[in-house]
């Protein structure tokens, strides 16, 4: 899992779960290689949610504190259907 505060394509490895404060089109290149999305601010019609649906990625939006509560390297489960992010193991 990778926590990013800005869209830094070079910081992300393919198939990592992306955790971001919010997203816009500048995040798209990072989102295309991600395994799932977790976003602090958003809704069912937000950029992250719409792009995740198009890419078939699990996505949880509006966590409000994902970028503060989660750390790069944590092992998490993202359940987009239930809208939950579960920490399985801390980094």
C-alpha atoms as one frame of an Amber mdcrd trajectory, in Angstrom:
protein
   0.000   0.000   0.000   1.226   3.499  -0.829   0.112   6.754   0.801   0.616
   9.734  -1.539  -0.265  13.370  -0.929   0.410  14.338  -4.555   0.326  12.341
  -7.825   3.925  11.065  -7.984   3.978   8.306 -10.622   7.598   7.396  -9.834
   6.763   6.654  -6.175   4.192   3.942  -6.964   4.873   0.311  -7.785   2.374
  -1.561 -10.004  -0.472  -3.247  -8.099  -0.083  -1.213  -4.912  -3.154   0.123
  -3.169  -3.192   3.900  -3.563  -4.240   6.037  -0.579  -4.752   9.724  -1.412
  -6.398  12.796   0.096  -8.420  13.424  -3.082  -7.935  12.851  -6.802  -8.398
  14.684 -10.078  -7.304  13.848 -13.649  -3.632  14.488 -12.758  -3.773  11.304
 -10.626  -4.922   9.097 -13.515  -1.496   7.719 -14.455  -0.976   6.578 -10.846
  -4.476   5.127 -10.623  -4.065   3.068 -13.821  -1.336   0.926 -12.215  -2.952
   0.675  -8.767  -4.718  -2.404  -7.377  -7.297  -0.408  -5.369  -8.069   3.165
  -4.321  -8.664   4.676  -0.877  -9.508   8.381  -0.822 -10.084  10.771   2.104
 -12.591  13.027   0.326 -15.091  11.975  -2.309 -18.449  10.524  -3.187 -19.966
   7.956  -5.536 -19.638  10.514  -8.345 -16.123  11.710  -7.508 -13.199  11.321
  -9.884 -11.721   8.385  -7.929 -15.001   6.474  -7.747 -15.853   6.955 -11.418
 -12.392   5.990 -12.647 -12.272   2.995 -10.290 -15.562   1.730 -11.732 -14.206
   2.147 -15.268 -11.005   0.271 -14.359 -12.761  -2.394 -12.274 -10.798  -1.457
  -9.140 -12.013  -1.725  -5.548 -12.462   1.790  -4.192 -13.406   3.342  -0.864
 -13.999   7.097  -0.859 -14.686   9.597   1.912 -12.605   7.839   4.585 -11.859
  11.333   5.931  -8.611  10.122   7.540  -7.071   7.377   5.388  -3.914   9.350
   4.642  -3.456  10.014   8.381  -4.428   6.573   9.707  -2.654   4.388   7.137
   1.072   4.185   6.383   2.949   3.144   3.264   3.705  -0.545   3.586   0.660
  -1.458   5.693  -1.136  -4.590   4.525  -4.819  -3.716   4.071  -7.993  -5.184
   2.599 -10.146  -2.807   0.539 -13.782  -3.859   0.197 -15.392  -1.463  -2.247
 -18.807  -3.115  -1.939 -18.918  -2.658   1.844 -16.968   0.624   1.801 -14.396
  -0.633   4.298 -10.635  -0.620   4.630  -9.243  -3.170   7.094  -5.675  -3.071
   8.358  -4.365  -6.636   8.330  -0.779  -5.848   9.343   1.067  -2.638  10.148
   4.290  -1.872   8.280
